[in-house]
Protein backbone atom coordinates (compact mmCIF):
# COMPACT_ATOMS: atom_id res chain seq x y z
CA UNK A 1 0.00 0.00 0.00
CA UNK A 2 1.51 3.31 -1.08
CA UNK A 3 1.61 5.99 1.63
CA UNK A 4 0.93 9.52 0.43
CA UNK A 5 1.85 12.78 2.10
CA UNK A 6 -0.78 14.61 4.15
CA UNK A 7 -2.94 17.14 2.24
CA UNK A 8 -2.09 20.80 2.59
CA UNK A 9 -4.09 23.01 4.91
CA UNK A 10 -6.10 25.81 3.31
CA UNK A 11 -3.44 28.32 4.33
CA UNK A 12 -0.57 26.19 3.00
CA UNK A 13 -2.43 25.59 -0.25
CA UNK A 14 -2.99 29.32 -0.79
CA UNK A 15 0.66 30.02 -0.06
CA UNK A 16 2.05 27.44 -2.50
CA UNK A 17 -0.43 28.38 -5.21
CA UNK A 18 0.70 31.98 -4.95
CA UNK A 19 4.34 30.89 -5.03
CA UNK A 20 3.70 28.77 -8.12
CA UNK A 21 1.94 31.66 -9.90
CA UNK A 22 5.11 33.67 -9.29
CA UNK A 23 7.23 31.02 -11.01
CA UNK A 24 8.34 28.85 -8.08
CA UNK A 25 8.51 25.33 -9.59
CA UNK A 26 9.29 23.76 -6.22
CA UNK A 27 5.90 25.04 -5.04
CA UNK A 28 4.31 23.24 -8.00
CA UNK A 29 6.02 19.99 -6.99
CA UNK A 30 4.74 20.36 -3.43
CA UNK A 31 1.20 20.98 -4.67
CA UNK A 32 1.43 17.82 -6.78
CA UNK A 33 2.91 15.59 -4.08
CA UNK A 34 0.51 16.76 -1.38
CA UNK A 35 -2.51 16.10 -3.61
CA UNK A 36 -1.56 12.62 -4.81
CA UNK A 37 -3.82 11.14 -2.14
CA UNK A 38 -6.75 12.78 -3.97
CA UNK A 39 -5.62 11.23 -7.26
CA UNK A 40 -5.41 7.77 -5.67
CA UNK A 41 -8.86 8.20 -4.13
CA UNK A 42 -10.47 9.07 -7.48
CA UNK A 43 -8.60 6.29 -9.30
CA UNK A 44 -10.26 3.73 -7.00
CA UNK A 45 -13.48 4.25 -9.00
CA UNK A 46 -11.71 2.82 -12.05
CA UNK A 47 -10.17 -0.27 -10.45
CA UNK A 48 -12.19 -2.48 -12.77
CA UNK A 49 -10.53 -0.91 -15.80
CA UNK A 50 -7.94 -2.99 -17.70
CA UNK A 51 -5.20 -0.36 -17.30
CA UNK A 52 -2.58 -0.85 -14.59
CA UNK A 53 -3.16 1.20 -11.44
CA UNK A 54 0.17 3.01 -11.84
CA UNK A 55 -0.87 4.10 -15.34
CA UNK A 56 -4.25 5.28 -14.09
CA UNK A 57 -2.61 7.24 -11.29
CA UNK A 58 -0.16 8.81 -13.74
CA UNK A 59 -3.03 9.90 -16.01
CA UNK A 60 -4.95 11.19 -13.02
CA UNK A 61 -1.84 13.14 -12.03
CA UNK A 62 -1.86 14.82 -15.43
CA UNK A 63 -5.35 16.05 -14.55
CA UNK A 64 -4.05 17.28 -11.20
CA UNK A 65 -1.21 19.19 -12.86
CA UNK A 66 -3.65 20.78 -15.31
CA UNK A 67 -5.81 21.79 -12.35
CA UNK A 68 -2.87 23.40 -10.57
CA UNK A 69 -1.96 25.28 -13.74
CA UNK A 70 -5.47 26.60 -14.43
CA UNK A 71 -6.88 26.97 -10.90
CA UNK A 72 -8.58 30.29 -10.23
CA UNK A 73 -9.17 30.97 -6.53
CA UNK A 74 -11.94 33.43 -7.42
CA UNK A 75 -14.00 30.65 -9.02
CA UNK A 76 -13.36 27.79 -6.57
CA UNK A 77 -12.69 27.89 -2.85
CA UNK A 78 -10.30 24.92 -2.72
CA UNK A 79 -7.93 23.42 -5.25
CA UNK A 80 -9.04 19.89 -4.32
CA UNK A 81 -12.63 20.56 -5.40
CA UNK A 82 -11.54 21.85 -8.78
CA UNK A 83 -8.79 19.23 -9.19
CA UNK A 84 -11.20 16.35 -8.55
CA UNK A 85 -13.15 17.26 -11.70
CA UNK A 86 -9.97 17.66 -13.76
CA UNK A 87 -8.62 14.29 -12.59
CA UNK A 88 -11.91 12.56 -13.31
CA UNK A 89 -12.10 14.11 -16.79
CA UNK A 90 -8.55 13.00 -17.62
CA UNK A 91 -9.33 9.41 -16.62
CA UNK A 92 -12.58 9.39 -18.59
CA UNK A 93 -10.78 10.65 -21.70
CA UNK A 94 -8.25 7.85 -21.35
CA UNK A 95 -10.91 5.16 -21.07
CA UNK A 96 -12.87 6.56 -24.02
CA UNK A 97 -9.76 6.61 -26.21
CA UNK A 98 -9.00 3.01 -25.20
CA UNK A 99 -12.40 1.94 -26.47
CA UNK A 100 -11.58 3.40 -29.88
CA UNK A 101 -8.26 1.61 -30.21
CA UNK A 102 -7.23 -1.68 -28.69
CA UNK A 103 -3.85 -1.52 -30.36
CA UNK A 104 -2.37 1.05 -27.97
CA UNK A 105 1.07 -0.09 -26.84
CA UNK A 106 2.09 -0.03 -23.20
CA UNK A 107 4.07 2.98 -22.04
CA UNK A 108 6.94 0.64 -21.21
CA UNK A 109 6.75 -1.83 -24.10
CA UNK A 110 9.92 -2.21 -26.18
CA UNK A 111 9.74 -0.26 -29.43
CA UNK A 112 13.05 -1.38 -30.90
CA UNK A 113 16.68 -2.21 -30.16
CA UNK A 114 19.87 -0.16 -30.03
CA UNK A 115 23.10 -0.96 -31.86
CA UNK A 116 24.10 -3.42 -29.12
CA UNK A 117 20.79 -5.27 -29.40
CA UNK A 118 19.35 -3.91 -26.14
CA UNK A 119 15.63 -3.20 -26.07
CA UNK A 120 14.63 0.47 -25.98
CA UNK A 121 11.31 2.10 -25.16
CA UNK A 122 9.83 5.58 -25.41
CA UNK A 123 11.52 6.24 -22.08
CA UNK A 124 14.82 6.20 -23.94
CA UNK A 125 13.60 8.66 -26.58
CA UNK A 126 13.04 11.32 -23.95
CA UNK A 127 16.33 10.31 -22.29
CA UNK A 128 14.96 9.86 -18.80
CA UNK A 129 15.25 7.02 -16.29
CA UNK A 130 12.36 5.88 -14.05
CA UNK A 131 12.57 6.63 -10.34
CA UNK A 132 10.46 5.53 -7.35
CA UNK A 133 6.69 5.39 -7.68
CA UNK A 134 5.78 8.83 -6.27
CA UNK A 135 8.49 10.71 -8.19
CA UNK A 136 7.74 8.60 -11.27
CA UNK A 137 4.42 10.39 -11.76
CA UNK A 138 6.16 13.37 -13.34
CA UNK A 139 8.04 11.04 -15.67
CA UNK A 140 4.86 9.23 -16.64
CA UNK A 141 3.28 12.59 -17.35
CA UNK A 142 6.06 13.19 -19.88
CA UNK A 143 5.51 9.78 -21.48
CA UNK A 144 1.76 10.28 -21.74
CA UNK A 145 2.43 13.71 -23.20
CA UNK A 146 4.78 12.16 -25.75
CA UNK A 147 1.97 9.91 -26.99
CA UNK A 148 -0.23 12.97 -27.37
CA UNK A 149 2.50 14.85 -29.22
CA UNK A 150 3.16 12.16 -31.84
CA UNK A 151 0.10 12.99 -34.00
CA UNK A 152 0.26 16.72 -33.26
CA UNK A 153 3.93 17.56 -33.71
CA UNK A 154 5.08 15.25 -36.48
CA UNK A 155 4.18 15.47 -40.15
CA UNK A 156 2.39 12.57 -41.79
CA UNK A 157 5.65 11.33 -43.30
CA UNK A 158 7.57 11.68 -40.02
CA UNK A 159 4.84 9.88 -38.12
CA UNK A 160 4.78 7.07 -40.67
CA UNK A 161 8.53 6.55 -40.48
CA UNK A 162 8.63 6.64 -36.66
CA UNK A 163 5.82 4.07 -36.49
CA UNK A 164 7.56 1.76 -38.94
CA UNK A 165 11.02 2.29 -37.48
CA UNK A 166 10.01 1.49 -33.90
CA UNK A 167 7.10 -0.87 -34.51
CA UNK A 168 4.48 1.40 -32.93
CA UNK A 169 0.72 0.80 -32.98
CA UNK A 170 0.93 -2.76 -34.24
CA UNK A 171 3.28 -2.01 -37.13
CA UNK A 172 6.18 -4.36 -37.83
CA UNK A 173 9.54 -2.89 -36.83
CA UNK A 174 11.61 -2.20 -39.93
CA UNK A 175 15.17 -1.09 -40.66
CA UNK A 176 15.80 2.21 -42.39
CA UNK A 177 16.64 0.30 -45.58
CA UNK A 178 13.35 -1.63 -45.44
CA UNK A 179 11.40 1.57 -44.85
CA UNK A 180 13.17 3.24 -47.77
CA UNK A 181 12.23 0.37 -50.04
CA UNK A 182 8.60 0.39 -48.91
CA UNK A 183 8.22 4.16 -49.34
CA UNK A 184 10.37 4.32 -52.46
CA UNK A 185 12.79 6.87 -51.01
CA UNK A 186 16.49 6.73 -50.12
CA UNK A 187 17.77 5.26 -46.86
CA UNK A 188 19.61 8.50 -46.06
CA UNK A 189 16.33 10.39 -46.46
CA UNK A 190 14.65 8.00 -44.03
CA UNK A 191 17.50 8.54 -41.56
CA UNK A 192 17.21 12.32 -41.88
CA UNK A 193 13.45 12.27 -41.33
CA UNK A 194 13.79 9.95 -38.33
CA UNK A 195 16.40 12.15 -36.65
CA UNK A 196 14.38 15.28 -37.32
CA UNK A 197 11.22 13.70 -35.85
CA UNK A 198 13.02 12.64 -32.65
CA UNK A 199 14.58 16.09 -32.32
CA UNK A 200 11.11 17.62 -32.60
CA UNK A 201 9.83 15.39 -29.81
CA UNK A 202 12.85 16.01 -27.59
CA UNK A 203 12.35 19.77 -27.89
CA UNK A 204 9.23 19.37 -25.74
CA UNK A 205 11.23 17.72 -22.96
CA UNK A 206 14.08 20.13 -22.04
CA UNK A 207 16.71 18.82 -19.67
CA UNK A 208 16.21 19.98 -16.11
C-alpha positions in Angstrom: 0.0 0.0 0.0 1.5 3.3 -1.1 1.6 6.0 1.6 0.9 9.5 0.4 1.8 12.8 2.1 -0.8 14.6 4.1 -2.9 17.1 2.2 -2.1 20.8 2.6 -4.1 23.0 4.9 -6.1 25.8 3.3 -3.4 28.3 4.3 -0.6 26.2 3.0 -2.4 25.6 -0.2 -3.0 29.3 -0.8 0.7 30.0 -0.1 2.1 27.4 -2.5 -0.4 28.4 -5.2 0.7 32.0 -5.0 4.3 30.9 -5.0 3.7 28.8 -8.1 1.9 31.7 -9.9 5.1 33.7 -9.3 7.2 31.0 -11.0 8.3 28.8 -8.1 8.5 25.3 -9.6 9.3 23.8 -6.2 5.9 25.0 -5.0 4.3 23.2 -8.0 6.0 20.0 -7.0 4.7 20.4 -3.4 1.2 21.0 -4.7 1.4 17.8 -6.8 2.9 15.6 -4.1 0.5 16.8 -1.4 -2.5 16.1 -3.6 -1.6 12.6 -4.8 -3.8 11.1 -2.1 -6.7 12.8 -4.0 -5.6 11.2 -7.3 -5.4 7.8 -5.7 -8.9 8.2 -4.1 -10.5 9.1 -7.5 -8.6 6.3 -9.3 -10.3 3.7 -7.0 -13.5 4.3 -9.0 -11.7 2.8 -12.1 -10.2 -0.3 -10.5 -12.2 -2.5 -12.8 -10.5 -0.9 -15.8 -7.9 -3.0 -17.7 -5.2 -0.4 -17.3 -2.6 -0.9 -14.6 -3.2 1.2 -11.4 0.2 3.0 -11.8 -0.9 4.1 -15.3 -4.2 5.3 -14.1 -2.6 7.2 -11.3 -0.2 8.8 -13.7 -3.0 9.9 -16.0 -4.9 11.2 -13.0 -1.8 13.1 -12.0 -1.9 14.8 -15.4 -5.4 16.0 -14.5 -4.0 17.3 -11.2 -1.2 19.2 -12.9 -3.6 20.8 -15.3 -5.8 21.8 -12.4 -2.9 23.4 -10.6 -2.0 25.3 -13.7 -5.5 26.6 -14.4 -6.9 27.0 -10.9 -8.6 30.3 -10.2 -9.2 31.0 -6.5 -11.9 33.4 -7.4 -14.0 30.6 -9.0 -13.4 27.8 -6.6 -12.7 27.9 -2.9 -10.3 24.9 -2.7 -7.9 23.4 -5.3 -9.0 19.9 -4.3 -12.6 20.6 -5.4 -11.5 21.9 -8.8 -8.8 19.2 -9.2 -11.2 16.4 -8.6 -13.1 17.3 -11.7 -10.0 17.7 -13.8 -8.6 14.3 -12.6 -11.9 12.6 -13.3 -12.1 14.1 -16.8 -8.6 13.0 -17.6 -9.3 9.4 -16.6 -12.6 9.4 -18.6 -10.8 10.7 -21.7 -8.2 7.9 -21.4 -10.9 5.2 -21.1 -12.9 6.6 -24.0 -9.8 6.6 -26.2 -9.0 3.0 -25.2 -12.4 1.9 -26.5 -11.6 3.4 -29.9 -8.3 1.6 -30.2 -7.2 -1.7 -28.7 -3.8 -1.5 -30.4 -2.4 1.0 -28.0 1.1 -0.1 -26.8 2.1 0.0 -23.2 4.1 3.0 -22.0 6.9 0.6 -21.2 6.7 -1.8 -24.1 9.9 -2.2 -26.2 9.7 -0.3 -29.4 13.0 -1.4 -30.9 16.7 -2.2 -30.2 19.9 -0.2 -30.0 23.1 -1.0 -31.9 24.1 -3.4 -29.1 20.8 -5.3 -29.4 19.3 -3.9 -26.1 15.6 -3.2 -26.1 14.6 0.5 -26.0 11.3 2.1 -25.2 9.8 5.6 -25.4 11.5 6.2 -22.1 14.8 6.2 -23.9 13.6 8.7 -26.6 13.0 11.3 -23.9 16.3 10.3 -22.3 15.0 9.9 -18.8 15.3 7.0 -16.3 12.4 5.9 -14.1 12.6 6.6 -10.3 10.5 5.5 -7.4 6.7 5.4 -7.7 5.8 8.8 -6.3 8.5 10.7 -8.2 7.7 8.6 -11.3 4.4 10.4 -11.8 6.2 13.4 -13.3 8.0 11.0 -15.7 4.9 9.2 -16.6 3.3 12.6 -17.4 6.1 13.2 -19.9 5.5 9.8 -21.5 1.8 10.3 -21.7 2.4 13.7 -23.2 4.8 12.2 -25.8 2.0 9.9 -27.0 -0.2 13.0 -27.4 2.5 14.8 -29.2 3.2 12.2 -31.8 0.1 13.0 -34.0 0.3 16.7 -33.3 3.9 17.6 -33.7 5.1 15.3 -36.5 4.2 15.5 -40.1 2.4 12.6 -41.8 5.6 11.3 -43.3 7.6 11.7 -40.0 4.8 9.9 -38.1 4.8 7.1 -40.7 8.5 6.6 -40.5 8.6 6.6 -36.7 5.8 4.1 -36.5 7.6 1.8 -38.9 11.0 2.3 -37.5 10.0 1.5 -33.9 7.1 -0.9 -34.5 4.5 1.4 -32.9 0.7 0.8 -33.0 0.9 -2.8 -34.2 3.3 -2.0 -37.1 6.2 -4.4 -37.8 9.5 -2.9 -36.8 11.6 -2.2 -39.9 15.2 -1.1 -40.7 15.8 2.2 -42.4 16.6 0.3 -45.6 13.3 -1.6 -45.4 11.4 1.6 -44.8 13.2 3.2 -47.8 12.2 0.4 -50.0 8.6 0.4 -48.9 8.2 4.2 -49.3 10.4 4.3 -52.5 12.8 6.9 -51.0 16.5 6.7 -50.1 17.8 5.3 -46.9 19.6 8.5 -46.1 16.3 10.4 -46.5 14.6 8.0 -44.0 17.5 8.5 -41.6 17.2 12.3 -41.9 13.4 12.3 -41.3 13.8 9.9 -38.3 16.4 12.2 -36.6 14.4 15.3 -37.3 11.2 13.7 -35.9 13.0 12.6 -32.7 14.6 16.1 -32.3 11.1 17.6 -32.6 9.8 15.4 -29.8 12.8 16.0 -27.6 12.3 19.8 -27.9 9.2 19.4 -25.7 11.2 17.7 -23.0 14.1 20.1 -22.0 16.7 18.8 -19.7 16.2 20.0 -16.1 
